[in-house]
Amino acid sequence: MALVTFFARLRELPRTSSFRLAVLFLGLFGLVSLGLCAYLYISISGFAMQSVDDWLLREQAGIRRVAPDRLRAALDEKARVDTLQRRPFGLFDAGGARLAGGFPGVQPVIPSLDKPFSTKVTIHGHRVPLRCIATALPSQQLVLQCQDVHDVGHFNEQLREVLVSVGVATLLVWLGCAAFVAASAMRRIDAVTDSIRDIMTGDLGRRLPVSGQRNDIDRLAAVVNGMLDHIERLMDEVRGVCDAIAHDLRTPLTRLRAGLERAQRNTSSVEQQRAVIEDAIEQTSELLRTFNALLRIAEVEGDARRAGFVPVDLRGITDDVIEFYQPTAEEKGISLDYQRPAEPVRMAAGDPSLLFEAISNVLDNAIKFAPPGGRVSLALTGTADGFCMAVRDNGPGIPPDERARVFRRFHRTESSRSTPGSGLGLSVAQAIARMHGMSIGITDESPGCTVALASGTR
């Protein structure tokens, strides 16, 4: 079974992009190597043959300096010394008959005078390649000087074999490297595929493997893992919202039903019926406010409002917020301070009504949880790289381990369970902040805390 799997995987290698890319580079490298090998072969073999030609031209110049009456003796002396006939010379008459020297056989066909040429003769029963040069004498005689080039031909043959062997070895090594690279890529892809299958079956905590090599697959896996983190967080929020809706709606619905049942059993006067109806309307309004807040968050997170962004004067928005909440603060006996900037603080693009809502939600929470006679302040400051809107109060504050959770929908701290509200105000503010590219954070003031909405650009 393992062998069948191995061969099945082996058949898949040529279909991988890594293998095909490696083979493409192999083809390009092979063409370049072939050209280089051809150049080396031609250069080296040409150099060896050129050395023979240079020697023949020097010998020709020397033979021209020999006196005619001593020419035969000189050629015979060379023949006597050259017993192996590696450099056969010969003197031929006008009819092609050899007069002197050790050149074997009759005069060969001479294509041109005073230029090296190649021919073959039989020496000791073997056909031997020669490189020759012919010189015509004034006496109508011909001197033929030759060099055995069998060693040159053998060297060229060996050079060809070496170049071919190196080429074949390089091809095999390259194919092996291509197969190795493709197999490594397939292992990575298999690991990624297995992780994706696990995620598809419901394991949202699974992440794509990252090798740490910072290659293309690692970068892609990092982006996908970030997306999966976001999806898992959203799924957790959805589950939390469902649980919170079931929990937070159960209480007002229970009170509503209980009040109606009591009215059905005990109400005898018009005033009592009116009171029950007013209580039911109030409970219903509370439910509608909760659903409206949820729909508001969905609208903001859908980014549909981005198309209506316009340049915004944040100072004008904070002025309106202070004017709106000043009576509420006075009614609760809370001092509402406003640190108003001297110059307008402008935002390049935004939705004024949504920004008003975000700041209002934060300020409403501060006023709601500030103690009687407490202090709440709203500060708008323009900085070199943006702006900051901070709401500070001297209320009970938010524990450090609760600061991230208070932005979840319907989440309420233990100290705020008895306070009216749906637990969606900060969720709406956070959604609006994200929509505008802003950050929202909480810092401790002891007592109380500061909730700040800040941007990195003016």
N, C-alpha and C positions, 0 to 999 in steps of 0.2 A: 504493500500500500504506500509506504514511504517512497519507494522507487518511482511508482506511478506519479505521485505528487511532485517529486523532483523533476521528472521529465515534463510534466504539465507546466511547472513554473519555468522550466528552461525554454519551452516553446513560447512563453509569454515575453521573454526578454527582448526579441526583435521588435515587439510592438511598443516598447517603452520609449518615451521621448529622450530619456538619458542615453539609452543605447543608440538610438538613431542619431542623436547629436554627436556622440562619440564617433560613430562610423562616418558621419559627415566630415568631422575634423580629420579622421583617419584618411579619408579620400583626398582631402586638401593636402595633408601632410605627405601622402603617398605621391601626389603629383609633384610637389616641391622636391621631395627626396629623389624621385625618378629623374627630374631635370638636373639635380645636383650630381647624382651618380653618373648620368650621361656626360655631364661636363667634366667630371673628374676622369672618367674613362678616356674621353677624347683627348684631354690635356695630357694625361700621363702617357698614354700610348703614343700620342703625337710627339711628345718630348723624346721618348726613346727612339723613335724613327728619325726624328730630326737630328739626334746625336749621330746616328749612322750616316745620314746625308752629309753632315758637317765633316765627318771623317773622310768620306769619299771625295769631297771637294778638296780637302787638304792633300790627299794622296794624288789626286789629279794634278794639282799644282806642283807637287814634287816630281811626278813623272815627266812633266813638261820640261823640267830643268835637266833631265838626263840626256846625255849626248846620244844621237841616233846610233852610233856604232857600239855603244855600250848598253843599249836598251834591251837587247835579247838576253844578255848576260845578267842584267839586273832582274829581269822577270824570272829567269830560270832560278836565280838565287832565292827569290821570294818563294818559288814553288818548292824548292828544296827544304827551306825552313818550315813552310806550312804543310806539314805532313798530314794533318787532319783536314786540310782543304777548307778551313774556316774562312779564309780570305783568298779565294782563287782569282788570280790575274791571268790575262792571256793577250797575246799579240796575234792579230789575224791579218791575212793579206786581203786584197780587194775581192777575192772570190769567197772569203769566209773560212779559209783553211787556217788552222792554228799553226803559228810559226814558233812560238815560245810561250813559256809560262805553264802553270798547272791547271788552267781552266778545263774542266772535264767536258768532253764532247765538242760539237761544232758550235760555231758562233750563233747565239740566240737572236731572235728578232729584236731589233733595237728601235724603239719608237722615236727617240730623238737623241741628238748628241749633246754632251756637256750638261745633261740634266739627269738626276738620279731616277731610276725606274726599278720596278720589281719584276722578277721572273723566277722560274723554278727549273732546276736541273737535277739529274740523277747522280748522286755521289755515294759510292759504296753500296749501291743497290737501293738507295732511299731517295725519294723526292725531297729536295731541300729548297726552301725559299731563300732567294738571294736578293740583295739590294745592290744594284750595279750602276756604273757610270761609264759611258763610252767616249773616247777621245780620238779624233781623226788626226793623223799625222800628214805632213807634206808629201810623204812617200806613198800616199794612197793606202797606207796601212792603218789599222785600228787597234787601239789599246782598250781592253775591257778590264775594269777593276771592280771587284765585287766583295760583299760582306755577307756572311751567313746570318740571317735574321731569325733563325729558328728560336733562339732564346727570347727574342723580342715577342714573337708570336705566342710562345709558351707563357711569358709574363702577362701578356694581354688576356690570355685565356684564364689564368689564375685570378687576375684582377676582376674579370667578369664573374667568376664563381664566387669570389669574396663579396662583391657588391650584391649579387643575387641572394647569397646566404644572409647577409646583413638585412636586406630588404624583407626577406621571408620572416626572419626572426623578429624584426621590428613589427611586421604585420601581426604575427601571432601574439607578441607582447601587448600590442595596442588592442587587439581584439579581447585579450584577457582582461586588460584594464577596463575596456568598455563594458564587458560582462560584469566585472566587479562593481563598477559604478552603477550600472543598471540594477544589479541585485540589491545594492545598498539602498537605492531609491525605492525599489519595490518593497523592501522591508519597512521603510519609512511610510510609504503609502499604505501598506497593509496595516501598520499600527494606527495610522490616522483613520483608515476605513473601519477598523474594529471599534475605535473610540466613537466614531459617528454612529455605528450600529447600536452601541450601548446607549448613546444619547437618544436615538430614535425610539428605543424600547422603554424610555422613561427615566433613565439614570441621568438626571440633569446636573448632578455633581461631577460627572466625568468630564475630563478636559483632553484636548488633543495633545499628544506628547511633543515636547520640545527638547531637541538634542543639545541645545546650548552652543551650537556652531554658528548661529546667526546667519544661516543661509536663507534661501527663498522660502523653503517650506517652514522654517522656524518663524519667519516674519508673518507668513500667512496664518500659521497656527496661533501665534500670539494675538493677531487681530480677531480670529474666530473665537479664541478663548475669552477675549474681552467681551465679544458679543454674547457668548454663552453666560458669562458672569452677569451681564445686564439682563438677559432673558431670565436667568434663575432668580435674580432679585425681583424682577417684575412678577414672576410666578409666585414668589413668596408674598409679595405685596398683594397679589390677587387673592391668594388663600387667606392672608391676614384680613383683607377687606371683607371677604365673604364671612369670615368668623366675626369680625367686628360688626358688620351689618346685622347679622343674626342676633348678636348679643345686644347691640345698642337699640335696635328697633323692637326687640322683644319687650323691653320695659315700657316704653310709651304705648305700644299696642296693648300690652296687658292692662295698663292703667286706663286706657281708652275703653277697652272692653268691660273692665270692672265697673267703671263709672256708668256706662250705658246699662249694664245689667242692674246696678243699684237703682238707676232711674226707672227702669222698667218695673222693678218690684215696689219701690217705696215712694216715688215722686207722686205728689197729690195736688200740688199747686203750680200755677203758671211760673212763679218766680223760681221754684226749684227746678222745673224743666228748663227754664232759660239758663240757669246756672250750670246745669249738666251740659246743655248744648254749647255754652261758651267754653267750658272746660274741654269738651270734645274738639271744638274748633281749634283751641290752643294746642292740644296734643297733635291734631292733624297738621297744623302749621309748622310745628316742630319737625314732624316727619318730612314735610315738603322742603323745609330749609335744609335738611340733611341731604335729600336727593338732589336739590338744586346745587349744593356744594359739590357733590360727586360729579354732576353733569358739568359744572364749571371746570373742575380739574380735568375732565376728559376733553373739554373744548380747548383748554390751554395746552395740554400735552399733544393735541392733534396739530398744533402749529398753524391752524387755519387763519389765525389772526395776524400772522406775520406780514401778510400781503398789505395790511392797513397800517403798517408802521410809519410814523412821521417823526420829525425832530421834536424833542420834548424838553421843556423847561422844568426841571425837577423842583426848583424852588416854588414854582406855582402850584405843583401837586402837593408838596408838603404844607404849603399855606392852606390849601383847601382841607387837608386832613386835620390840621390843628383846629381850624374853624369848625369842622364837623364834630370833633370829639371834645371840644372845650366844655360844652354844657354837660356832657356825661361825666367828665372829670369833676366839675364843680358840684354836681349832684351827689357824687360819692365822697366829696370832701378831699379830693386828691389834687395836689399841685401839679399842673401840666406845664413844663418848661419847653421852650422852643428856641433852639440855637439856630437862628436864621442867618444864612450867609449874606454878605453885603452885595455880592455879585451873583447874577443868575448862574446856575449850574446846569449845563446843557448835556443832553444825551443825543447822540447822532440819530438814533432810530428807536422807536418804542411805541407802545400802546398806552396812552395816558390813563385811560379808564382802568386797565389792568394794573398799572403801577400804583394808582390810587388804591385799588383793592388790596394789593399786597401790603402796602404800608399800613393801611387801615386794619387789616387782620392782625399785624404784629402789635400795633398800638392798642387795639381792642383787648388783646390778651394781657398786655401790661397793665392797663387800667382795671381789667377784671380781677387780676390776682394781686394787685397792690393793696396793702392794708389801708383801712380808713386813716386819713391824714397823711398818707404816703406821698411819694414823689415819683413822677414819671417825666421823662424828658425825650424829646426828639431832636436829633442833631443831623443836619445836612452839611457835609463838607466836600469841597472839591479838592482833589489832590493832583499831583503832577501827572499821574497815570490813570486817572479816572475820578470816581466819586464814591462816597460812602453815606448811607442813611442808617443811623443807629438809634434804636429805641432802648432806653435804660429805665429800670424800675428798682424799687427797694423791697420787692415782695419776697416770697419764700424761695425764689430761685428754682433752678432745675439741676438735679444731681448730675454729676459728670457721666454716669453710665446711662442716663436717660436722654442726653442731648441729641444723640443721633436718632433715637426712636420717636421723639416728639414730632418729627416730620412725617411719620407714617400716618396713614389715614386711620382715623378713629382712635389713635393712641392717646391715652390720658395718663398723667402721673397719678400716684396714689393721693397726693394732696389736692388734686383737682377733681376727684370723682364726684364730690357733692356740688361742684360749680356747674351752672347751666352751660350747655354748649355741646357741640357734636364731635369735637376733636379733629376738625378738618381745616381750621383756620391756617395753621402753619403749613399744612400740606398744600393748600392753595397758594400760599405765599412762595413756597419753594418751587412749585410748578411754574409760576409766573417769572420767578428769578431765573430759572433755567431757560425759559423761553427767550429771555432778554440777554442771555449770556452772562448773568450775574451769579455771584455766590451769596449764600446765606449761612450765617454761623452764629453760635452762641458762646459767650464768654461769661465767666463768673465775676460778680461784683462784690459779693459778701457784705451786706445782704443784697439779694436780687441778682439780676443778670442783665446782659446787653445782647440784643438780637440785632445783627448788622447785615444789611444788604449792600454789597460792594461790587464795583465793576472795575475792570482793568483798563478801560479806555474812556476818554472823555467824549 
